[in-house]
Amino acid sequence: MIAGLATLIEFVFAPPTIALAIGAYLNVQFPALDPKHAAVGAYIVFMGVVAPAFSFSNFALNGWAGWRWA
């Protein structure tokens, strides 16, 4: 359970953190660029890369922890 919670926390906080880091880096390279806008753009790119392969039927295939609906 602890490993599952740690993984959940990582998956929730890692993409926005990476996007903010990319925004801050781009702001150093291009000072006129707002780091928040660059971070939002990076986050949209992250979701755009994943979106075509996402399938809700695969996501909910076995329910929560393999539990099946009756």
Helices and strands as residue ranges (DSSP letters): H 2-29, H 35-50, G 51-53, H 56-59, G 64-66
